[in-house]
Amino acid sequence: MSNGSSLNEFLLLAFADTWDLQLLHFSLFLGIYLAALLGNGLIITAVACDRRLHTPDYFFLLNLSLLDLGSISTIVPKSIANSLWNTRAISYLGCAAQLFFFVFFMCAEYSLLTVMAYDRFVAICKPLHYRTIMGSRACVKMAAAAWASGFLYSLLHTGNTFSIPLCKGNTVDQFFCEIPQILKLSCSDSYLWEVGLLVIGSCLFFGCFIFIVLSYVQIFTAVLRIPSEQGWHKAFSMCLPHLAMVSLFVSTGLFAYLKPPSLSSPALDLVLAVLYSMVPPTLNPLIYSMRNKELKNALRKLIQTVLFQQ
């Protein structure tokens, strides 16, 4: 194989050789996927149907749930199907599409989490100006910017990754098409362009991370000035779910991509990929709804309406 154009398909990592373990993999991934679909689907439906939730923070939460659904739906169904049909193959175009959409949804989600940190900052540190700053048009523009940034970054990565000559086989040591695993198949120095994009992406990542940290430093400083415990509770209820989502998203991603080479192994890489790609989309709905009474009431009303109609 002299270059990527001669590849018709890639072979993804197989979880197990025996049917029993493949069935276990199928059941586990299917359960996680259905939980993510249910949790995010309920949040999207509740926010869309309940007029009391038509506020900036829930608008951003709806977008976050859409991105979570997109990211997990990009990689998990193919892995489930491969396990069920006892195959490892994914087409060349399928691999390119999978990589593009996964990077797109993940980058857009991180951008949206940054926007949500700004929303929390304005709500707590500048409450009198909140409606002016976070108007409907501003919220739509911020969400659109998050989606657009993910699209452009993913477009650059995908185009550059699959323009690199690949001559080291077609076996991808991961259960989905991941950029580092594709780059391992390269046999030329042109992958340095992709490394450059990764460096730029890392700088943007840490820039957003610093912005989130500084926002929360000012938020907690403002919260400590609130005299009443009720005010403290309300402020922390607004911030803790978002902070938990950011921590989960960032910690799993950082450990997966910045771990020391000495710790790298196929088994560990596989576990980390599952953690950063599947756990956040599944747990985000649970994290955000645990301390949110308005969302709990909307979900309860939605479920009661569905059961009553049946």
N, C-alpha and C positions, 0 to 999 in steps of 0.2 A: 504494500500500500504506500504509494508515494506521497499522496496528499489527501486532504479531506474530501475532495470531489470523488475519489475512488471508493469511499466508504458508503455502503448502502444502509448499514445499521451499526448500532453499538450493542455491547453485551453488558447489562447491568449486573451488579453484585448479587449473587444468590444468597439468601439468608440461610438456607439449609439444603442438604441433598436428599433427605428423607421426606416422604409424604406427610408423616405425622408432624414434623417440625414446620413444614410449609403450611400445613393447615393451621397450626398455632399462629404462625406469622400472619396468615390471612385473617384469622379471627381477631387477633389483637389490633391490627391496623384498621380493620373494618369497624371495630368497636370505637376506636379513637376517632375515626373519620365521622361516624354517625353522631358521636357526642359533640364534635365540633360543628357539624351541620345543624344539630338541634339547638345548641346554645347560641350560636351566632344568628341562626334563623329566627329564634324567638326574640332576640334583641332587635334585629332589623324590623320585624313585624310590629313589635310593641312600640318602638320609636316612631315608625311610620303611621301607625293607626291612632296613637294617643296624642291628642293635641297639646296636652300638658307637657309633653316631652319635646315639643318643637322649640327647643332652645339650643344655643351654640354648643354646649358641652355634649348634649345628646346627638346633635347633628354630626359632630366629630366621632362620637362613639358608633353611630350607624356606619360611617365611612370605614372606621376601623374594623368593624365586623365584616363588611364587604371584602376588605383586603385580606382578612384572616381566612375567609371562605375561599377566596381566590388562590392564596398561597398553598393551602393544604390540598385543595382540589387539583392543583397543578401536578403534584407529585404522588399523592397517595393512591388514587384510583389505578394508575398504571402499575404501581408496585403490587397492589392487591390482585389485579388481573394476571400479572406475570406469575405470582405465587399460585393462583388458582389453576392456571393452565400449564404450570410447570415449564415456563420459558423465561429467558433472560433478555430477549431481544427488544430493542426500541429502534425505530427507524431513524435515519440521519436527520430528516426534517422534524420528526417527533422530538428528538433530543434537543435540537436547536430551539424549538418552540417551548419545550419544558424549561430549558435554561432561561430563555427570555422572560417568560411569564413569572417564573419563580423570583428572579432578581427584581423584576418590575414590582411585584406585590410586596416583597420584603423591603425594598428601598423606599417605596411609597409609604409603607407602614411606619418606618422609622421617621420619615419626614413628618407624617401626621402626628406621631407621638410628640415630636418637637413642637408642633403647632398647638397641641393640647396642653403642653406645659405653659406656653404663652397665654393660653386661655385661662388657665388656673391662676397665673400670675396677675393678669388684669382683674379677674374676679375678686381676688383677695387683697391685692395691693392698691388697686384703683377702682374700688367698687362703684363710686359715683359716676365714673366715666365708662363703665362696662358696656352699657347698651350703645353708647356712641362709638366706642372702639370696635366692639364685636357685633356690629350690625350684620344683617343677613347677607348683604353683598360682600362684606369683608370676609365672612365665614366661608362663603362659596369660593371666593378668590383664593383663600388660604388652602382649602381642601383641594381645589383644582391645581394649585402650585405643587402640593404634595404628590398628587397623582402624576403630574407632568414631569416632575423631577425623577420619579421612579421610572417612567417611560423612557426618558432621554438617556438616563444612566444605563438602563438595561439594553437599550438599542446599541449604545456604543460598545458595551461588553460583549453582547452576543455577536455583533458584526465582526468585532476584532477577534474573538475567540475562534469562530468558525472560518476565519480567513487564514488561520495559521495552518501550515502543512502538518498533517498528522501521519506519522509513519511507524509508530510504536504499537501497532495493533489497534484493536477496537474495544478492548475490555475496560470498562469504567468501574473502579473499585468503590462504588457507592450505589445505593438503591435508587438514585435518581441522577440526572445529568448535572453535575456540579462543576463550576469553573476550575478549581484546582485539579480535579481529577481529569478533566479534558486536557488541561495544560501538560499533564504528565505524559500525554501521548505525542506531544510535539517533539520534533527532532531538529528544529532550527532556532535561530536567535530571535526570530520575529515575535516570540512570546514575551520579549521584553516590553513591547508596546502594551501588552495586557498587564504586565506587572506595573507599568507606569499608571495605567488606569486604576489598578487596585490601590496604588499609593495615593492617588488623588482622592479616590473614594474613602480611603482611611482618614485622610485629612478632613474631609467633609463630615465623616462619621464622628470624629472626635470634636469637631467644631460644634456640631449639633449637641453632642453629649455635654460639652462645657456650657452651652447655652441652657440646657435643661438643669444642670447642677446650679448655675448661678440664679436661675429663676426660682429654684426651690430654696436656695439660701435666703433670698429676699422674701419668699413666701413664709418660711418658718420664722424669720425675723419679725415679720408683720403679725404672725399668729401669736407670738409670745407677748406682743403688746396688747392683745385682746384681754380685757379684764375678766369677762365671764367665762365660766366653764362651758356653757352652752355654745358660746361663740367658738371656743376651741374645738368642741366636738363637731360642729358644723364644718369648720374649715378643714379639719383632718378627714372628715368623711368625704369631702370634695377631692382631696389631694391623694390620700393613701391608695385608692384603687389605681389611679394613673401612675403613681410612683411604683407600685408593685408590678404593673404591666411593663414599665420601662426597665425595671431591674431584671425581670424575667427575660425580656427580649435581649437586652444588652449582655447580661451575664452569660447566657447560653451561646450567643453569637461570638462573643469575645473569646471564650474558652475554646470554642470549636476552631477558630481561625488563628488565634495567637498563642496557642499552647506550644511549649518547647518541642523541637523536633525529636528530642529523646523520648518524649511521651507518645509519639505518634505510632499507631498500629492500626491495621484494618478494623479490628474489633472496636477499639476506642473511637476511631473516626466514625464508625457506623452508629455507635451509641450517641455520640455528640450530634451527629446529623439529625437523628430522631429527636433529640432534645430541642435543638434550635429551630427545627422546621415544623414539628408537630405539636410540641407541648404548649408553646404560647398561644396558637390559634384555638386550642382546646380549653385552656385554662382562663383566657382573657374574659369570656362571658361570666364565668363563675367568680372571678376576682372582682369584676366591676359591679356585679349584682349583690354581692354579699353584704356590703355596707351601704347600699343605696335603696332607701325606702321607696322613693318615687318609682324606680325601675321595678322593684319587687311588686308594688301594687299594680303597675301596668301589666306585668307578666301574669300576675294572679287573675286580673280581670280578663286578659286575653285567653288564658287557659279555661276559665269558667265559661266564657262566651262560646268557645269551640265545643266544650263538653255539653253545654246546654243546647246548642244547635243540633248536636248529634242525637 
